[in-house]
């Protein structure tokens, strides 16, 4: 095929959801990912943190996503 497309879906919490025998692998993978991010070897796709999750910040995030001018991920803090 000269042109093709592939769509793949990965659910991060499959192991804990289904209580698989190899659940510890997820913890190890997250530890490795954390180490890579903290050392600067990989970068997050988070571009902007909008603050605490409130009706106003959620509205702002939603409006930005609808406008299509958000670059990277917008994040909110849940306390």
mmCIF file of the N, C-alpha and C atoms, coordinates in Angstrom:
data_MODEL
# 
_entry.id   MODEL 
# 
loop_
_atom_site.group_PDB 
_atom_site.id 
_atom_site.type_symbol 
_atom_site.label_atom_id 
_atom_site.label_alt_id 
_atom_site.label_comp_id 
_atom_site.label_asym_id 
_atom_site.label_entity_id 
_atom_site.label_seq_id 
_atom_site.pdbx_PDB_ins_code 
_atom_site.Cartn_x 
_atom_site.Cartn_y 
_atom_site.Cartn_z 
_atom_site.occupancy 
_atom_site.B_iso_or_equiv 
_atom_site.pdbx_formal_charge 
_atom_site.auth_seq_id 
_atom_site.auth_comp_id 
_atom_site.auth_asym_id 
_atom_site.auth_atom_id 
_atom_site.pdbx_PDB_model_num 
ATOM 1   N N  . UNK A 1 1  ? 0.837   -1.184  0.000  1.00 0.00 ? 1  UNK A N  1 
ATOM 2   C CA . UNK A 1 1  ? 0.000   0.000   0.000  1.00 0.00 ? 1  UNK A CA 1 
ATOM 3   C C  . UNK A 1 1  ? 0.879   1.244   0.000  1.00 0.00 ? 1  UNK A C  1 
ATOM 4   N N  . UNK A 1 2  ? 0.583   2.126   -0.891 1.00 0.00 ? 2  UNK A N  1 
ATOM 5   C CA . UNK A 1 2  ? 1.353   3.368   -0.924 1.00 0.00 ? 2  UNK A CA 1 
ATOM 6   C C  . UNK A 1 2  ? 0.944   4.292   0.203  1.00 0.00 ? 2  UNK A C  1 
ATOM 7   N N  . UNK A 1 3  ? -0.327  4.281   0.527  1.00 0.00 ? 3  UNK A N  1 
ATOM 8   C CA . UNK A 1 3  ? -0.814  5.113   1.627  1.00 0.00 ? 3  UNK A CA 1 
ATOM 9   C C  . UNK A 1 3  ? -1.645  4.233   2.550  1.00 0.00 ? 3  UNK A C  1 
ATOM 10  N N  . UNK A 1 4  ? -1.427  4.394   3.807  1.00 0.00 ? 4  UNK A N  1 
ATOM 11  C CA . UNK A 1 4  ? -2.215  3.616   4.768  1.00 0.00 ? 4  UNK A CA 1 
ATOM 12  C C  . UNK A 1 4  ? -2.311  4.393   6.065  1.00 0.00 ? 4  UNK A C  1 
ATOM 13  N N  . UNK A 1 5  ? -3.238  4.002   6.864  1.00 0.00 ? 5  UNK A N  1 
ATOM 14  C CA . UNK A 1 5  ? -3.423  4.627   8.163  1.00 0.00 ? 5  UNK A CA 1 
ATOM 15  C C  . UNK A 1 5  ? -3.642  3.532   9.197  1.00 0.00 ? 5  UNK A C  1 
ATOM 16  N N  . UNK A 1 6  ? -3.196  3.794   10.385 1.00 0.00 ? 6  UNK A N  1 
ATOM 17  C CA . UNK A 1 6  ? -3.397  2.843   11.469 1.00 0.00 ? 6  UNK A CA 1 
ATOM 18  C C  . UNK A 1 6  ? -3.859  3.618   12.691 1.00 0.00 ? 6  UNK A C  1 
ATOM 19  N N  . UNK A 1 7  ? -4.831  3.082   13.345 1.00 0.00 ? 7  UNK A N  1 
ATOM 20  C CA . UNK A 1 7  ? -5.341  3.698   14.566 1.00 0.00 ? 7  UNK A CA 1 
ATOM 21  C C  . UNK A 1 7  ? -5.163  2.686   15.685 1.00 0.00 ? 7  UNK A C  1 
ATOM 22  N N  . UNK A 1 8  ? -4.510  3.098   16.730 1.00 0.00 ? 8  UNK A N  1 
ATOM 23  C CA . UNK A 1 8  ? -4.305  2.203   17.871 1.00 0.00 ? 8  UNK A CA 1 
ATOM 24  C C  . UNK A 1 8  ? -4.757  2.882   19.146 1.00 0.00 ? 8  UNK A C  1 
ATOM 25  N N  . UNK A 1 9  ? -5.364  2.130   20.024 1.00 0.00 ? 9  UNK A N  1 
ATOM 26  C CA . UNK A 1 9  ? -5.854  2.658   21.286 1.00 0.00 ? 9  UNK A CA 1 
ATOM 27  C C  . UNK A 1 9  ? -5.175  1.904   22.412 1.00 0.00 ? 9  UNK A C  1 
ATOM 28  N N  . UNK A 1 10 ? -4.588  2.628   23.331 1.00 0.00 ? 10 UNK A N  1 
ATOM 29  C CA . UNK A 1 10 ? -3.951  2.020   24.484 1.00 0.00 ? 10 UNK A CA 1 
ATOM 30  C C  . UNK A 1 10 ? -4.555  2.640   25.732 1.00 0.00 ? 10 UNK A C  1 
ATOM 31  N N  . UNK A 1 11 ? -5.025  1.802   26.624 1.00 0.00 ? 11 UNK A N  1 
ATOM 32  C CA . UNK A 1 11 ? -5.597  2.285   27.871 1.00 0.00 ? 11 UNK A CA 1 
ATOM 33  C C  . UNK A 1 11 ? -4.572  2.080   28.972 1.00 0.00 ? 11 UNK A C  1 
ATOM 34  N N  . UNK A 1 12 ? -4.152  3.169   29.590 1.00 0.00 ? 12 UNK A N  1 
ATOM 35  C CA . UNK A 1 12 ? -3.071  3.131   30.573 1.00 0.00 ? 12 UNK A CA 1 
ATOM 36  C C  . UNK A 1 12 ? -3.406  2.296   31.801 1.00 0.00 ? 12 UNK A C  1 
ATOM 37  N N  . UNK A 1 13 ? -4.666  2.201   32.158 1.00 0.00 ? 13 UNK A N  1 
ATOM 38  C CA . UNK A 1 13 ? -5.028  1.547   33.410 1.00 0.00 ? 13 UNK A CA 1 
ATOM 39  C C  . UNK A 1 13 ? -5.635  0.160   33.219 1.00 0.00 ? 13 UNK A C  1 
ATOM 40  N N  . UNK A 1 14 ? -5.316  -0.503  32.117 1.00 0.00 ? 14 UNK A N  1 
ATOM 41  C CA . UNK A 1 14 ? -5.849  -1.843  31.865 1.00 0.00 ? 14 UNK A CA 1 
ATOM 42  C C  . UNK A 1 14 ? -5.424  -2.819  32.953 1.00 0.00 ? 14 UNK A C  1 
ATOM 43  N N  . UNK A 1 15 ? -4.153  -2.813  33.306 1.00 0.00 ? 15 UNK A N  1 
ATOM 44  C CA . UNK A 1 15 ? -3.672  -3.778  34.307 1.00 0.00 ? 15 UNK A CA 1 
ATOM 45  C C  . UNK A 1 15 ? -4.389  -3.619  35.647 1.00 0.00 ? 15 UNK A C  1 
ATOM 46  N N  . UNK A 1 16 ? -4.461  -2.413  36.216 1.00 0.00 ? 16 UNK A N  1 
ATOM 47  C CA . UNK A 1 16 ? -5.171  -2.296  37.491 1.00 0.00 ? 16 UNK A CA 1 
ATOM 48  C C  . UNK A 1 16 ? -6.675  -2.564  37.363 1.00 0.00 ? 16 UNK A C  1 
ATOM 49  N N  . UNK A 1 17 ? -7.256  -2.155  36.255 1.00 0.00 ? 17 UNK A N  1 
ATOM 50  C CA . UNK A 1 17 ? -8.685  -2.360  36.075 1.00 0.00 ? 17 UNK A CA 1 
ATOM 51  C C  . UNK A 1 17 ? -9.046  -3.842  36.095 1.00 0.00 ? 17 UNK A C  1 
ATOM 52  N N  . UNK A 1 18 ? -8.204  -4.643  35.442 1.00 0.00 ? 18 UNK A N  1 
ATOM 53  C CA . UNK A 1 18 ? -8.489  -6.071  35.344 1.00 0.00 ? 18 UNK A CA 1 
ATOM 54  C C  . UNK A 1 18 ? -7.656  -6.906  36.315 1.00 0.00 ? 18 UNK A C  1 
ATOM 55  N N  . UNK A 1 19 ? -6.915  -6.234  37.209 1.00 0.00 ? 19 UNK A N  1 
ATOM 56  C CA . UNK A 1 19 ? -6.122  -6.923  38.234 1.00 0.00 ? 19 UNK A CA 1 
ATOM 57  C C  . UNK A 1 19 ? -5.244  -8.018  37.630 1.00 0.00 ? 19 UNK A C  1 
ATOM 58  N N  . UNK A 1 20 ? -4.462  -7.670  36.604 1.00 0.00 ? 20 UNK A N  1 
ATOM 59  C CA . UNK A 1 20 ? -3.610  -8.650  35.940 1.00 0.00 ? 20 UNK A CA 1 
ATOM 60  C C  . UNK A 1 20 ? -2.448  -9.050  36.839 1.00 0.00 ? 20 UNK A C  1 
ATOM 61  N N  . UNK A 1 21 ? -1.865  -10.188 36.536 1.00 0.00 ? 21 UNK A N  1 
ATOM 62  C CA . UNK A 1 21 ? -0.749  -10.700 37.345 1.00 0.00 ? 21 UNK A CA 1 
ATOM 63  C C  . UNK A 1 21 ? 0.494   -9.841  37.222 1.00 0.00 ? 21 UNK A C  1 
ATOM 64  N N  . UNK A 1 22 ? 0.610   -9.090  36.140 1.00 0.00 ? 22 UNK A N  1 
ATOM 65  C CA . UNK A 1 22 ? 1.814   -8.291  35.915 1.00 0.00 ? 22 UNK A CA 1 
ATOM 66  C C  . UNK A 1 22 ? 1.586   -6.799  36.186 1.00 0.00 ? 22 UNK A C  1 
ATOM 67  N N  . UNK A 1 23 ? 0.731   -6.508  37.147 1.00 0.00 ? 23 UNK A N  1 
ATOM 68  C CA . UNK A 1 23 ? 0.423   -5.106  37.465 1.00 0.00 ? 23 UNK A CA 1 
ATOM 69  C C  . UNK A 1 23 ? 1.660   -4.309  37.863 1.00 0.00 ? 23 UNK A C  1 
ATOM 70  N N  . UNK A 1 24 ? 2.646   -4.942  38.453 1.00 0.00 ? 24 UNK A N  1 
ATOM 71  C CA . UNK A 1 24 ? 3.858   -4.240  38.887 1.00 0.00 ? 24 UNK A CA 1 
ATOM 72  C C  . UNK A 1 24 ? 4.603   -3.624  37.705 1.00 0.00 ? 24 UNK A C  1 
ATOM 73  N N  . UNK A 1 25 ? 4.422   -4.174  36.505 1.00 0.00 ? 25 UNK A N  1 
ATOM 74  C CA . UNK A 1 25 ? 5.089   -3.623  35.324 1.00 0.00 ? 25 UNK A CA 1 
ATOM 75  C C  . UNK A 1 25 ? 4.669   -2.186  35.072 1.00 0.00 ? 25 UNK A C  1 
ATOM 76  N N  . UNK A 1 26 ? 3.422   -1.866  35.361 1.00 0.00 ? 26 UNK A N  1 
ATOM 77  C CA . UNK A 1 26 ? 2.959   -0.503  35.141 1.00 0.00 ? 26 UNK A CA 1 
ATOM 78  C C  . UNK A 1 26 ? 3.683   0.461   36.067 1.00 0.00 ? 26 UNK A C  1 
ATOM 79  N N  . UNK A 1 27 ? 3.843   0.074   37.332 1.00 0.00 ? 27 UNK A N  1 
ATOM 80  C CA . UNK A 1 27 ? 4.575   0.920   38.266 1.00 0.00 ? 27 UNK A CA 1 
ATOM 81  C C  . UNK A 1 27 ? 6.006   1.149   37.826 1.00 0.00 ? 27 UNK A C  1 
ATOM 82  N N  . UNK A 1 28 ? 6.654   0.089   37.338 1.00 0.00 ? 28 UNK A N  1 
ATOM 83  C CA . UNK A 1 28 ? 8.034   0.221   36.860 1.00 0.00 ? 28 UNK A CA 1 
ATOM 84  C C  . UNK A 1 28 ? 8.100   1.140   35.643 1.00 0.00 ? 28 UNK A C  1 
ATOM 85  N N  . UNK A 1 29 ? 7.132   0.986   34.742 1.00 0.00 ? 29 UNK A N  1 
ATOM 86  C CA . UNK A 1 29 ? 7.115   1.838   33.548 1.00 0.00 ? 29 UNK A CA 1 
ATOM 87  C C  . UNK A 1 29 ? 6.915   3.298   33.932 1.00 0.00 ? 29 UNK A C  1 
ATOM 88  N N  . UNK A 1 30 ? 6.039   3.558   34.895 1.00 0.00 ? 30 UNK A N  1 
ATOM 89  C CA . UNK A 1 30 ? 5.807   4.937   35.333 1.00 0.00 ? 30 UNK A CA 1 
ATOM 90  C C  . UNK A 1 30 ? 7.036   5.508   36.037 1.00 0.00 ? 30 UNK A C  1 
ATOM 91  N N  . UNK A 1 31 ? 7.752   4.678   36.792 1.00 0.00 ? 31 UNK A N  1 
ATOM 92  C CA . UNK A 1 31 ? 8.981   5.137   37.436 1.00 0.00 ? 31 UNK A CA 1 
ATOM 93  C C  . UNK A 1 31 ? 10.025  5.504   36.386 1.00 0.00 ? 31 UNK A C  1 
ATOM 94  N N  . UNK A 1 32 ? 10.153  4.680   35.347 1.00 0.00 ? 32 UNK A N  1 
ATOM 95  C CA . UNK A 1 32 ? 11.104  4.981   34.279 1.00 0.00 ? 32 UNK A CA 1 
ATOM 96  C C  . UNK A 1 32 ? 10.716  6.264   33.553 1.00 0.00 ? 32 UNK A C  1 
ATOM 97  N N  . UNK A 1 33 ? 9.453   6.425   33.294 1.00 0.00 ? 33 UNK A N  1 
ATOM 98  C CA . UNK A 1 33 ? 8.973   7.624   32.619 1.00 0.00 ? 33 UNK A CA 1 
ATOM 99  C C  . UNK A 1 33 ? 9.246   8.869   33.457 1.00 0.00 ? 33 UNK A C  1 
ATOM 100 N N  . UNK A 1 34 ? 9.008   8.765   34.756 1.00 0.00 ? 34 UNK A N  1 
ATOM 101 C CA . UNK A 1 34 ? 9.290   9.882   35.664 1.00 0.00 ? 34 UNK A CA 1 
ATOM 102 C C  . UNK A 1 34 ? 10.766  10.247  35.638 1.00 0.00 ? 34 UNK A C  1 
ATOM 103 N N  . UNK A 1 35 ? 11.628  9.239   35.692 1.00 0.00 ? 35 UNK A N  1 
ATOM 104 C CA . UNK A 1 35 ? 13.075  9.487   35.674 1.00 0.00 ? 35 UNK A CA 1 
ATOM 105 C C  . UNK A 1 35 ? 13.494  10.168  34.375 1.00 0.00 ? 35 UNK A C  1 
ATOM 106 N N  . UNK A 1 36 ? 12.952  9.727   33.248 1.00 0.00 ? 36 UNK A N  1 
ATOM 107 C CA . UNK A 1 36 ? 13.287  10.336  31.963 1.00 0.00 ? 36 UNK A CA 1 
ATOM 108 C C  . UNK A 1 36 ? 12.813  11.791  31.906 1.00 0.00 ? 36 UNK A C  1 
ATOM 109 N N  . UNK A 1 37 ? 11.618  12.050  32.414 1.00 0.00 ? 37 UNK A N  1 
ATOM 110 C CA . UNK A 1 37 ? 11.084  13.414  32.404 1.00 0.00 ? 37 UNK A CA 1 
ATOM 111 C C  . UNK A 1 37 ? 11.893  14.321  33.325 1.00 0.00 ? 37 UNK A C  1 
ATOM 112 N N  . UNK A 1 38 ? 12.226  13.822  34.507 1.00 0.00 ? 38 UNK A N  1 
ATOM 113 C CA . UNK A 1 38 ? 12.976  14.644  35.464 1.00 0.00 ? 38 UNK A CA 1 
ATOM 114 C C  . UNK A 1 38 ? 14.396  14.918  34.994 1.00 0.00 ? 38 UNK A C  1 
ATOM 115 N N  . UNK A 1 39 ? 14.974  14.009  34.224 1.00 0.00 ? 39 UNK A N  1 
ATOM 116 C CA . UNK A 1 39 ? 16.338  14.214  33.724 1.00 0.00 ? 39 UNK A CA 1 
ATOM 117 C C  . UNK A 1 39 ? 16.364  15.059  32.461 1.00 0.00 ? 39 UNK A C  1 
ATOM 118 N N  . UNK A 1 40 ? 15.195  15.376  31.914 1.00 0.00 ? 40 UNK A N  1 
ATOM 119 C CA . UNK A 1 40 ? 15.129  16.197  30.718 1.00 0.00 ? 40 UNK A CA 1 
ATOM 120 C C  . UNK A 1 40 ? 15.308  15.424  29.419 1.00 0.00 ? 40 UNK A C  1 
ATOM 121 N N  . UNK A 1 41 ? 15.363  14.097  29.492 1.00 0.00 ? 41 UNK A N  1 
ATOM 122 C CA . UNK A 1 41 ? 15.542  13.294  28.281 1.00 0.00 ? 41 UNK A CA 1 
ATOM 123 C C  . UNK A 1 41 ? 14.273  13.250  27.430 1.00 0.00 ? 41 UNK A C  1 
ATOM 124 N N  . UNK A 1 42 ? 13.128  13.421  28.070 1.00 0.00 ? 42 UNK A N  1 
ATOM 125 C CA . UNK A 1 42 ? 11.871  13.552  27.339 1.00 0.00 ? 42 UNK A CA 1 
ATOM 126 C C  . UNK A 1 42 ? 11.141  14.758  27.898 1.00 0.00 ? 42 UNK A C  1 
ATOM 127 N N  . UNK A 1 43 ? 10.263  15.312  27.094 1.00 0.00 ? 43 UNK A N  1 
ATOM 128 C CA . UNK A 1 43 ? 9.499   16.476  27.529 1.00 0.00 ? 43 UNK A CA 1 
ATOM 129 C C  . UNK A 1 43 ? 8.018   16.139  27.553 1.00 0.00 ? 43 UNK A C  1 
ATOM 130 N N  . UNK A 1 44 ? 7.326   16.785  28.423 1.00 0.00 ? 44 UNK A N  1 
ATOM 131 C CA . UNK A 1 44 ? 5.882   16.626  28.500 1.00 0.00 ? 44 UNK A CA 1 
ATOM 132 C C  . UNK A 1 44 ? 5.214   17.394  27.367 1.00 0.00 ? 44 UNK A C  1 
ATOM 133 N N  . UNK A 1 45 ? 3.998   17.003  27.022 1.00 0.00 ? 45 UNK A N  1 
ATOM 134 C CA . UNK A 1 45 ? 3.235   17.740  26.023 1.00 0.00 ? 45 UNK A CA 1 
ATOM 135 C C  . UNK A 1 45 ? 2.414   18.850  26.675 1.00 0.00 ? 45 UNK A C  1 
ATOM 136 N N  . UNK A 1 46 ? 2.521   18.955  28.017 1.00 0.00 ? 46 UNK A N  1 
ATOM 137 C CA . UNK A 1 46 ? 1.802   20.030  28.713 1.00 0.00 ? 46 UNK A CA 1 
ATOM 138 C C  . UNK A 1 46 ? 2.424   21.361  28.334 1.00 0.00 ? 46 UNK A C  1 
ATOM 139 N N  . UNK A 1 47 ? 1.576   22.257  27.885 1.00 0.00 ? 47 UNK A N  1 
ATOM 140 C CA . UNK A 1 47 ? 2.051   23.571  27.489 1.00 0.00 ? 47 UNK A CA 1 
ATOM 141 C C  . UNK A 1 47 ? 1.603   24.654  28.460 1.00 0.00 ? 47 UNK A C  1 
ATOM 142 N N  . UNK A 1 48 ? 0.433   24.450  29.065 1.00 0.00 ? 48 UNK A N  1 
ATOM 143 C CA . UNK A 1 48 ? -0.108  25.496  29.929 1.00 0.00 ? 48 UNK A CA 1 
ATOM 144 C C  . UNK A 1 48 ? -0.912  24.884  31.067 1.00 0.00 ? 48 UNK A C  1 
ATOM 145 N N  . UNK A 1 49 ? -0.673  25.384  32.268 1.00 0.00 ? 49 UNK A N  1 
ATOM 146 C CA . UNK A 1 49 ? -1.442  24.964  33.437 1.00 0.00 ? 49 UNK A CA 1 
ATOM 147 C C  . UNK A 1 49 ? -2.390  26.100  33.788 1.00 0.00 ? 49 UNK A C  1 
ATOM 148 N N  . UNK A 1 50 ? -3.680  25.806  33.831 1.00 0.00 ? 50 UNK A N  1 
ATOM 149 C CA . UNK A 1 50 ? -4.679  26.853  34.037 1.00 0.00 ? 50 UNK A CA 1 
ATOM 150 C C  . UNK A 1 50 ? -5.081  27.046  35.496 1.00 0.00 ? 50 UNK A C  1 
ATOM 151 N N  . UNK A 1 51 ? -4.529  26.249  36.402 1.00 0.00 ? 51 UNK A N  1 
ATOM 152 C CA . UNK A 1 51 ? -4.833  26.402  37.819 1.00 0.00 ? 51 UNK A CA 1 
ATOM 153 C C  . UNK A 1 51 ? -5.771  25.322  38.320 1.00 0.00 ? 51 UNK A C  1 
ATOM 154 N N  . UNK A 1 52 ? -6.446  25.637  39.413 1.00 0.00 ? 52 UNK A N  1 
ATOM 155 C CA . UNK A 1 52 ? -7.348  24.685  40.058 1.00 0.00 ? 52 UNK A CA 1 
ATOM 156 C C  . UNK A 1 52 ? -8.591  24.443  39.191 1.00 0.00 ? 52 UNK A C  1 
ATOM 157 N N  . UNK A 1 53 ? -9.157  23.269  39.331 1.00 0.00 ? 53 UNK A N  1 
ATOM 158 C CA . UNK A 1 53 ? -10.382 22.918  38.616 1.00 0.00 ? 53 UNK A CA 1 
ATOM 159 C C  . UNK A 1 53 ? -11.553 23.651  39.248 1.00 0.00 ? 53 UNK A C  1 
ATOM 160 N N  . UNK A 1 54 ? -12.013 24.662  38.543 1.00 0.00 ? 54 UNK A N  1 
ATOM 161 C CA . UNK A 1 54 ? -13.180 25.437  38.964 1.00 0.00 ? 54 UNK A CA 1 
ATOM 162 C C  . UNK A 1 54 ? -14.079 25.595  37.740 1.00 0.00 ? 54 UNK A C  1 
ATOM 163 N N  . UNK A 1 55 ? -15.307 26.023  37.924 1.00 0.00 ? 55 UNK A N  1 
ATOM 164 C CA . UNK A 1 55 ? -16.151 26.256  36.740 1.00 0.00 ? 55 UNK A CA 1 
ATOM 165 C C  . UNK A 1 55 ? -15.511 27.240  35.754 1.00 0.00 ? 55 UNK A C  1 
ATOM 166 N N  . UNK A 1 56 ? -14.863 28.261  36.262 1.00 0.00 ? 56 UNK A N  1 
ATOM 167 C CA . UNK A 1 56 ? -14.250 29.262  35.379 1.00 0.00 ? 56 UNK A CA 1 
ATOM 168 C C  . UNK A 1 56 ? -13.064 28.700  34.599 1.00 0.00 ? 56 UNK A C  1 
ATOM 169 N N  . UNK A 1 57 ? -12.160 27.978  35.278 1.00 0.00 ? 57 UNK A N  1 
ATOM 170 C CA . UNK A 1 57 ? -11.000 27.438  34.565 1.00 0.00 ? 57 UNK A CA 1 
ATOM 171 C C  . UNK A 1 57 ? -11.419 26.327  33.599 1.00 0.00 ? 57 UNK A C  1 
ATOM 172 N N  . UNK A 1 58 ? -12.417 25.555  33.965 1.00 0.00 ? 58 UNK A N  1 
ATOM 173 C CA . UNK A 1 58 ? -12.918 24.518  33.062 1.00 0.00 ? 58 UNK A CA 1 
ATOM 174 C C  . UNK A 1 58 ? -13.541 25.163  31.827 1.00 0.00 ? 58 UNK A C  1 
ATOM 175 N N  . UNK A 1 59 ? -14.274 26.235  32.024 1.00 0.00 ? 59 UNK A N  1 
ATOM 176 C CA . UNK A 1 59 ? -14.875 26.962  30.900 1.00 0.00 ? 59 UNK A CA 1 
ATOM 177 C C  . UNK A 1 59 ? -13.787 27.530  29.991 1.00 0.00 ? 59 UNK A C  1 
ATOM 178 N N  . UNK A 1 60 ? -12.759 28.104  30.597 1.00 0.00 ? 60 UNK A N  1 
ATOM 179 C CA . UNK A 1 60 ? -11.645 28.658  29.823 1.00 0.00 ? 60 UNK A CA 1 
ATOM 180 C C  . UNK A 1 60 ? -10.972 27.577  28.987 1.00 0.00 ? 60 UNK A C  1 
ATOM 181 N N  . UNK A 1 61 ? -10.676 26.447  29.621 1.00 0.00 ? 61 UNK A N  1 
ATOM 182 C CA . UNK A 1 61 ? -10.033 25.342  28.897 1.00 0.00 ? 61 UNK A CA 1 
ATOM 183 C C  . UNK A 1 61 ? -10.917 24.861  27.755 1.00 0.00 ? 61 UNK A C  1 
ATOM 184 N N  . UNK A 1 62 ? -12.189 24.713  28.026 1.00 0.00 ? 62 UNK A N  1 
ATOM 185 C CA . UNK A 1 62 ? -13.112 24.234  26.998 1.00 0.00 ? 62 UNK A CA 1 
ATOM 186 C C  . UNK A 1 62 ? -13.183 25.206  25.828 1.00 0.00 ? 62 UNK A C  1 
ATOM 187 N N  . UNK A 1 63 ? -13.260 26.495  26.114 1.00 0.00 ? 63 UNK A N  1 
ATOM 188 C CA . UNK A 1 63 ? -13.300 27.506  25.054 1.00 0.00 ? 63 UNK A CA 1 
ATOM 189 C C  . UNK A 1 63 ? -12.035 27.472  24.209 1.00 0.00 ? 63 UNK A C  1 
ATOM 190 N N  . UNK A 1 64 ? -10.889 27.327  24.870 1.00 0.00 ? 64 UNK A N  1 
ATOM 191 C CA . UNK A 1 64 ? -9.614  27.260  24.137 1.00 0.00 ? 64 UNK A CA 1 
ATOM 192 C C  . UNK A 1 64 ? -9.578  26.051  23.215 1.00 0.00 ? 64 UNK A C  1 
ATOM 193 N N  . UNK A 1 65 ? -10.057 24.921  23.705 1.00 0.00 ? 65 UNK A N  1 
ATOM 194 C CA . UNK A 1 65 ? -10.061 23.715  22.880 1.00 0.00 ? 65 UNK A CA 1 
ATOM 195 C C  . UNK A 1 65 ? -11.034 23.842  21.711 1.00 0.00 ? 65 UNK A C  1 
ATOM 196 N N  . UNK A 1 66 ? -12.176 24.450  21.953 1.00 0.00 ? 66 UNK A N  1 
ATOM 197 C CA . UNK A 1 66 ? -13.144 24.652  20.873 1.00 0.00 ? 66 UNK A CA 1 
ATOM 198 C C  . UNK A 1 66 ? -12.607 25.600  19.799 1.00 0.00 ? 66 UNK A C  1 
ATOM 199 N N  . UNK A 1 67 ? -11.885 26.640  20.233 1.00 0.00 ? 67 UNK A N  1 
ATOM 200 C CA . UNK A 1 67 ? -11.311 27.588  19.276 1.00 0.00 ? 67 UNK A CA 1 
ATOM 201 C C  . UNK A 1 67 ? -10.206 26.941  18.446 1.00 0.00 ? 67 UNK A C  1 
ATOM 202 N N  . UNK A 1 68 ? -9.554  25.941  19.030 1.00 0.00 ? 68 UNK A N  1 
ATOM 203 C CA . UNK A 1 68 ? -8.484  25.257  18.312 1.00 0.00 ? 68 UNK A CA 1 
ATOM 204 C C  . UNK A 1 68 ? -7.149  25.958  18.373 1.00 0.00 ? 68 UNK A C  1 
ATOM 205 N N  . UNK A 1 69 ? -6.966  26.877  19.328 1.00 0.00 ? 69 UNK A N  1 
ATOM 206 C CA . UNK A 1 69 ? -5.685  27.577  19.405 1.00 0.00 ? 69 UNK A CA 1 
ATOM 207 C C  . UNK A 1 69 ? -4.770  27.056  20.512 1.00 0.00 ? 69 UNK A C  1 
ATOM 208 N N  . UNK A 1 70 ? -5.172  25.982  21.159 1.00 0.00 ? 70 UNK A N  1 
ATOM 209 C CA . UNK A 1 70 ? -4.337  25.397  22.213 1.00 0.00 ? 70 UNK A CA 1 
ATOM 210 C C  . UNK A 1 70 ? -3.228  24.570  21.561 1.00 0.00 ? 70 UNK A C  1 
ATOM 211 N N  . UNK A 1 71 ? -2.017  24.779  22.013 1.00 0.00 ? 71 UNK A N  1 
ATOM 212 C CA . UNK A 1 71 ? -0.883  23.991  21.539 1.00 0.00 ? 71 UNK A CA 1 
ATOM 213 C C  . UNK A 1 71 ? -0.443  23.113  22.697 1.00 0.00 ? 71 UNK A C  1 
ATOM 214 N N  . UNK A 1 72 ? -0.377  21.818  22.494 1.00 0.00 ? 72 UNK A N  1 
ATOM 215 C CA . UNK A 1 72 ? -0.038  20.901  23.566 1.00 0.00 ? 72 UNK A CA 1 
ATOM 216 C C  . UNK A 1 72 ? -1.224  20.689  24.480 1.00 0.00 ? 72 UNK A C  1 
ATOM 217 N N  . UNK A 1 73 ? -0.948  20.253  25.689 1.00 0.00 ? 73 UNK A N  1 
ATOM 218 C CA . UNK A 1 73 ? -2.011  19.943  26.647 1.00 0.00 ? 73 UNK A CA 1 
ATOM 219 C C  . UNK A 1 73 ? -2.268  21.109  27.577 1.00 0.00 ? 73 UNK A C  1 
ATOM 220 N N  . UNK A 1 74 ? -3.518  21.304  27.923 1.00 0.00 ? 74 UNK A N  1 
ATOM 221 C CA . UNK A 1 74 ? -3.922  22.239  28.961 1.00 0.00 ? 74 UNK A CA 1 
ATOM 222 C C  . UNK A 1 74 ? -4.201  21.401  30.202 1.00 0.00 ? 74 UNK A C  1 
ATOM 223 N N  . UNK A 1 75 ? -3.723  21.818  31.338 1.00 0.00 ? 75 UNK A N  1 
ATOM 224 C CA . UNK A 1 75 ? -3.949  21.033  32.558 1.00 0.00 ? 75 UNK A CA 1 
ATOM 225 C C  . UNK A 1 75 ? -4.629  21.854  33.629 1.00 0.00 ? 75 UNK A C  1 
ATOM 226 N N  . UNK A 1 76 ? -5.338  21.147  34.503 1.00 0.00 ? 76 UNK A N  1 
ATOM 227 C CA . UNK A 1 76 ? -6.000  21.722  35.660 1.00 0.00 ? 76 UNK A CA 1 
ATOM 228 C C  . UNK A 1 76 ? -5.627  20.885  36.870 1.00 0.00 ? 76 UNK A C  1 
ATOM 229 N N  . UNK A 1 77 ? -5.563  21.480  38.035 1.00 0.00 ? 77 UNK A N  1 
ATOM 230 C CA . UNK A 1 77 ? -5.245  20.767  39.257 1.00 0.00 ? 77 UNK A CA 1 
ATOM 231 C C  . UNK A 1 77 ? -6.531  20.386  39.975 1.00 0.00 ? 77 UNK A C  1 
ATOM 232 N N  . UNK A 1 78 ? -6.626  19.136  40.381 1.00 0.00 ? 78 UNK A N  1 
ATOM 233 C CA . UNK A 1 78 ? -7.767  18.665  41.176 1.00 0.00 ? 78 UNK A CA 1 
ATOM 234 C C  . UNK A 1 78 ? -7.246  18.431  42.578 1.00 0.00 ? 78 UNK A C  1 
ATOM 235 N N  . UNK A 1 79 ? -7.868  19.099  43.553 1.00 0.00 ? 79 UNK A N  1 
ATOM 236 C CA . UNK A 1 79 ? -7.398  18.922  44.932 1.00 0.00 ? 79 UNK A CA 1 
ATOM 237 C C  . UNK A 1 79 ? -8.342  18.073  45.728 1.00 0.00 ? 79 UNK A C  1 
# 
